[in-house]
Amino acid sequence: MELLQLQYFLAVARLEHVTEAARSLHITQSSLSKTIGRLEEDLGVPLFDRTGRKLRLNEFGSRFLRSAERALFELEQGKQEISDLSSPEHGTIELAVTNASTLPNILREFRKKHPHIQFHVQMLTTQEMVTLLHRGEVDFCLSSPPIQGDDIECQIVFVDPILVAVPKGHRLADRSSVTLAELKDEWFVGVKRGYSTRDLTDSVCKSAGFAPNYVFEGNEPARLSALVEAGIGIAFIPSTAMNSREHIHYLHVEEHELVREIALLRHRNRYISRAALEFREVVVEYFGR
């Protein structure tokens, strides 16, 4: 059994499509099919149920996938450790985030201390991030909400108040706080259901006896401030996403604890490089300030 066979098998198993897997590996479909065929011959069983170019893991394939992922994971950890020992001031940190509002400041702080360390950052849904975490394919995730798991180390780094953002000139713009009940007749702009902040605020508003009337729902949290500033609606915005340069007024919510927890996550068994350790220190210091 060859290492290349395992790598190709993982690509096909995750995509379950020969054409897409071949494209991701930058090889021809025929080469990929032959390699998977030789692997199945070595094992003596088929690993996929085939329908045209689509493949679906069968029971043999599902069981073998877990072993292949563990084997390649361990090899990758060895590679990372050797790279760290040979060149500790260089390398790449793999990051995933569910919200990028704090990331530019954190990366700027880290780059001042370690200008030769590179980053690869992915903004993902919570489920996509969990998948990468379980595979050990990222050094750290900045996530809200926190994620728990036997193989996931979860460190709460900040409890972030969620504020009510209103445009200057709004009836509430001269207030410092507001009750949720006072917002029941307002128009809201927000992200779609499935985003942690949206789900949290919907739940808290429901407990206050109303459902927010959304006139805009999108996939980009960063756009909400511009919509509030334009007078389209008001919004629930975490304090870490505030921008004092905008023509927006922020109010605290009375009577209800409206906060989100931001967590730094990592796979317990993934090798943690010196650069990654120092990145964690920068994150903790940043939120501490």
C-alpha positions as CSV (number, residue, x, y, z in Angstrom):
1,M,0.0,0.0,0.0
2,E,1.4,3.4,-1.0
3,L,1.0,6.8,0.7
4,L,-0.2,8.3,-2.6
5,Q,-3.1,5.7,-2.7
6,L,-4.2,6.9,0.8
7,Q,-4.0,10.6,-0.2
8,Y,-6.1,10.0,-3.4
9,F,-8.5,7.8,-1.5
10,L,-9.2,10.6,1.0
11,A,-9.8,13.1,-1.7
12,V,-12.3,10.8,-3.4
13,A,-14.0,9.8,-0.1
14,R,-14.5,13.5,0.9
15,L,-15.8,14.7,-2.5
16,E,-17.5,11.4,-3.6
17,H,-16.9,12.5,-7.2
18,V,-14.1,11.4,-9.5
19,T,-14.0,14.5,-11.7
20,E,-14.0,16.9,-8.7
21,A,-11.4,14.8,-6.8
22,A,-9.1,14.7,-9.9
23,R,-9.4,18.4,-10.3
24,S,-8.5,19.1,-6.7
25,L,-5.5,16.8,-6.9
26,H,-4.4,18.2,-10.3
27,I,-4.3,14.8,-12.0
28,T,-6.3,13.1,-14.7
29,Q,-9.4,11.1,-13.9
30,S,-8.0,8.0,-15.4
31,S,-4.9,8.1,-13.2
32,L,-7.1,8.7,-10.1
33,S,-9.5,5.8,-11.1
34,K,-6.5,3.4,-11.6
35,T,-4.9,4.4,-8.3
36,I,-8.2,3.8,-6.4
37,G,-8.6,0.5,-8.3
38,R,-5.2,-0.7,-7.2
39,L,-6.0,0.2,-3.6
40,E,-9.2,-1.8,-3.7
41,E,-7.2,-4.8,-5.2
42,D,-4.7,-4.5,-2.4
43,L,-7.5,-4.6,0.2
44,G,-9.5,-7.2,-1.6
45,V,-12.8,-5.3,-1.3
46,P,-14.6,-2.4,-3.1
47,L,-14.5,0.8,-1.1
48,F,-17.2,2.7,-3.0
49,D,-20.6,2.1,-4.6
50,R,-20.4,3.6,-8.1
51,T,-23.0,5.4,-10.1
52,G,-21.4,6.9,-13.2
53,R,-18.6,9.3,-12.0
54,K,-20.3,9.6,-8.6
55,L,-19.1,7.4,-5.8
56,R,-20.4,6.8,-2.4
57,L,-18.5,5.2,0.4
58,N,-19.8,1.7,1.3
59,E,-19.3,0.1,4.7
60,F,-15.8,-1.1,3.9
61,G,-14.8,2.4,2.7
62,S,-16.3,4.2,5.7
63,R,-14.3,2.0,8.1
64,F,-11.1,2.3,6.1
65,L,-11.5,6.1,5.9
66,R,-11.1,6.5,9.6
67,S,-7.9,4.5,9.6
68,A,-6.5,6.4,6.6
69,E,-7.3,9.8,8.2
70,R,-5.5,8.8,11.4
71,A,-2.5,7.5,9.5
72,L,-2.1,10.7,7.3
73,F,-2.8,12.9,10.3
74,E,0.1,11.4,12.2
75,L,2.4,11.7,9.2
76,E,1.4,15.4,8.8
77,Q,2.1,16.0,12.5
78,G,5.6,14.6,12.1
79,K,6.2,16.8,9.1
80,Q,5.0,19.9,11.0
81,E,7.3,19.1,14.0
82,I,10.4,18.7,11.8
83,S,9.6,21.9,9.9
84,D,9.2,23.7,13.3
85,L,12.6,22.4,14.6
86,S,14.4,23.2,11.4
87,S,12.9,26.7,10.8
88,P,11.1,28.0,13.9
89,E,10.8,31.6,12.7
90,H,9.1,30.6,9.4
91,G,6.1,28.6,8.4
92,T,2.4,29.0,8.1
93,I,-0.4,29.1,10.7
94,E,-3.7,27.6,9.5
95,L,-6.7,29.5,10.9
96,A,-10.5,29.2,10.6
97,V,-13.0,31.8,11.9
98,T,-16.8,32.0,12.1
99,N,-16.6,35.8,12.3
100,A,-13.7,38.0,11.1
101,S,-14.5,41.3,13.0
102,T,-11.5,40.9,15.4
103,L,-9.1,39.1,13.2
104,P,-7.4,42.1,11.4
105,N,-6.3,43.6,14.7
106,I,-5.1,40.2,16.0
107,L,-3.1,39.5,12.9
108,R,-1.6,43.0,12.9
109,E,-0.4,42.5,16.5
110,F,1.1,39.1,15.6
111,R,2.8,40.3,12.5
112,K,4.6,43.0,14.4
113,K,6.2,40.3,16.5
114,H,6.7,37.6,13.8
115,P,6.9,39.2,10.4
116,H,8.1,36.0,8.7
117,I,5.2,33.8,9.7
118,Q,2.5,33.4,7.0
119,F,-1.2,32.9,7.5
120,H,-3.9,31.0,5.7
121,V,-7.3,32.1,7.0
122,Q,-10.7,30.6,6.1
123,M,-14.1,32.1,7.1
124,L,-16.4,29.1,7.5
125,T,-19.8,28.1,8.8
126,T,-19.7,26.4,12.2
127,Q,-20.2,23.0,10.7
128,E,-17.4,23.5,8.1
129,M,-15.1,24.6,10.9
130,V,-15.9,21.6,13.1
131,T,-15.1,19.3,10.1
132,L,-11.6,20.8,9.8
133,L,-11.1,20.7,13.5
134,H,-11.9,17.0,13.8
135,R,-9.5,16.3,10.9
136,G,-6.8,18.3,12.6
137,E,-6.3,20.5,9.5
138,V,-6.2,23.9,11.3
139,D,-4.0,25.2,14.1
140,F,-6.7,27.3,15.7
141,C,-10.3,28.4,15.2
142,L,-11.9,31.6,16.5
143,S,-15.4,30.6,17.1
144,S,-18.7,31.9,18.5
145,P,-20.3,29.8,19.8
146,P,-17.7,27.6,21.6
147,I,-17.5,24.0,20.4
148,Q,-17.0,21.1,22.7
149,G,-15.7,17.7,21.8
150,D,-13.4,14.9,23.1
151,D,-10.7,15.9,20.6
152,I,-11.3,19.7,20.8
153,E,-9.6,22.0,23.3
154,C,-11.8,25.0,23.9
155,Q,-10.6,28.2,25.6
156,I,-13.1,31.0,26.2
157,V,-11.1,34.2,25.4
158,F,-13.9,36.8,25.6
159,V,-17.5,37.4,26.6
160,D,-18.8,39.8,24.0
161,P,-21.8,42.0,24.8
162,I,-24.3,42.2,21.9
163,L,-25.5,45.8,21.5
164,V,-28.4,47.4,19.7
165,A,-27.2,49.6,16.8
166,V,-29.4,52.5,15.7
167,P,-28.7,55.3,13.2
168,K,-28.0,58.9,14.4
169,G,-31.4,60.7,14.6
170,H,-33.3,57.5,15.7
171,R,-35.8,57.9,18.5
172,L,-33.4,55.9,20.7
173,A,-30.2,57.6,19.7
174,D,-30.0,59.7,22.9
175,R,-30.3,56.6,25.2
176,S,-27.5,54.5,26.6
177,S,-29.7,51.4,27.1
178,V,-33.0,49.9,26.0
179,T,-35.3,47.0,26.9
180,L,-36.1,44.4,24.3
181,A,-39.8,45.1,24.7
182,E,-39.2,48.6,23.4
183,L,-37.8,47.1,20.1
184,K,-40.8,44.9,19.2
185,D,-42.1,47.4,16.6
186,E,-38.8,48.2,15.0
187,W,-37.5,47.1,11.6
188,F,-34.3,45.0,11.8
189,V,-31.4,44.1,9.5
190,G,-29.4,41.0,10.3
191,V,-27.7,37.9,9.1
192,K,-29.7,34.8,8.2
193,R,-30.7,32.0,10.6
194,G,-27.9,29.6,11.3
195,Y,-25.5,32.3,12.3
196,S,-24.8,32.1,16.0
197,T,-25.5,35.8,16.8
198,R,-28.8,35.7,14.9
199,D,-30.0,32.5,16.6
200,L,-29.0,33.8,20.0
201,T,-30.8,37.2,19.6
202,D,-33.9,35.5,18.1
203,S,-34.1,33.2,21.1
204,V,-33.7,36.0,23.6
205,C,-36.3,38.2,21.8
206,K,-38.7,35.3,21.8
207,S,-38.3,35.1,25.6
208,A,-39.2,38.8,25.7
209,G,-42.5,38.1,23.8
210,F,-41.8,39.0,20.2
211,A,-40.0,38.0,17.0
212,P,-37.8,40.7,15.3
213,N,-39.3,42.0,12.0
214,Y,-36.3,41.6,9.6
215,V,-36.5,43.7,6.5
216,F,-33.0,42.5,5.4
217,E,-31.3,39.1,6.0
218,G,-27.8,38.4,4.5
219,N,-24.6,36.4,4.7
220,E,-22.2,39.2,5.4
221,P,-22.2,40.5,9.1
222,A,-19.8,43.4,8.1
223,R,-22.6,44.9,5.9
224,L,-25.0,45.4,8.7
225,S,-23.4,48.7,10.0
226,A,-23.8,50.3,6.6
227,L,-27.5,49.3,6.4
228,V,-28.1,50.7,9.9
229,E,-26.3,53.9,9.0
230,A,-28.5,54.2,5.9
231,G,-31.6,54.0,8.1
232,I,-32.8,50.7,6.6
233,G,-33.3,49.1,10.1
234,I,-31.6,48.6,13.5
235,A,-29.4,45.7,14.3
236,F,-27.9,43.5,17.0
237,I,-24.1,43.9,16.7
238,P,-21.4,42.4,19.0
239,S,-19.3,45.0,20.7
240,T,-16.2,43.7,19.0
241,A,-17.7,44.8,15.6
242,M,-18.4,48.4,16.7
243,N,-16.9,51.2,14.7
244,S,-16.7,54.5,16.3
245,R,-16.3,56.3,13.0
246,E,-19.7,55.3,11.8
247,H,-22.8,57.5,12.3
248,I,-24.3,54.9,14.5
249,H,-25.3,54.9,18.2
250,Y,-25.0,51.7,20.3
251,L,-27.2,50.8,23.2
252,H,-26.9,48.2,25.9
253,V,-29.8,45.8,26.5
254,E,-31.5,46.0,29.8
255,E,-33.0,43.1,31.8
256,H,-31.6,40.3,29.6
257,E,-28.0,39.0,29.4
258,L,-27.3,39.3,25.7
259,V,-23.7,38.2,25.2
260,R,-21.8,35.8,23.0
261,E,-18.7,33.8,24.0
262,I,-15.7,33.8,21.7
263,A,-13.5,30.7,21.9
264,L,-10.1,29.7,20.7
265,L,-10.3,26.1,19.5
266,R,-7.7,23.5,18.5
267,H,-7.4,19.7,18.0
268,R,-5.9,18.2,21.1
269,N,-3.6,15.9,19.2
270,R,-2.4,18.3,16.5
271,Y,1.2,19.3,16.8
272,I,1.4,22.9,18.1
273,S,4.3,24.8,16.7
274,R,6.2,27.6,18.5
275,A,4.5,30.1,16.2
276,A,1.1,28.7,17.0
277,L,1.8,28.9,20.7
278,E,2.9,32.5,20.4
279,F,-0.3,33.2,18.3
280,R,-2.4,31.9,21.1
281,E,-0.6,34.3,23.5
282,V,-1.3,37.3,21.2
283,V,-5.0,36.3,21.0
284,V,-5.4,36.0,24.8
285,E,-3.5,39.3,25.4
286,Y,-5.6,41.1,22.7
287,F,-8.9,40.1,24.3
288,G,-7.5,40.8,27.8
289,R,-7.0,44.4,26.8
